[in-house]
């Protein structure tokens, strides 16, 4: 049973590795977060009128959203729905 689970896990990783590597997911996360954080900073600045508050919100959001996006991508990579 344990050996079979290991084989299935290795097979699943190989299939996932062919569709998208973890490094690619990290790279996408970083590029998306740069754009998303700039958007958050601009919106926060517009609402608060305070650049320091806007940059504080943006810096906190940068880390949390990048982590969430990475795991979101990895989970979606395991879902076969919509893939050929």
C-alpha positions, 0 to 999 in steps of 0.5 A: 500500500505504501509503495503504491502510494509512493509510485502514484505520488512520483507519477503525479509529480512527473505529470505536474512537472511537465505542465508547470514547474514550481519555479515557473509558479514562483516566477509568475507569482512574483511578476503578478504581485509586482503589478498587483501591489502597485495597484494596491498602493495606488488605490490605497493612496487614492483612498487615504491620501497618505503615501506612507499608509499606502506603501505600508498596506502594499508591503504587507499585501505583497508577501501575503498575496504572493504566498497565497497565489503560489499555493493557488497555482499549485493546487490548480495544477493538480486539477485535470478539469479544463486541461487537454 
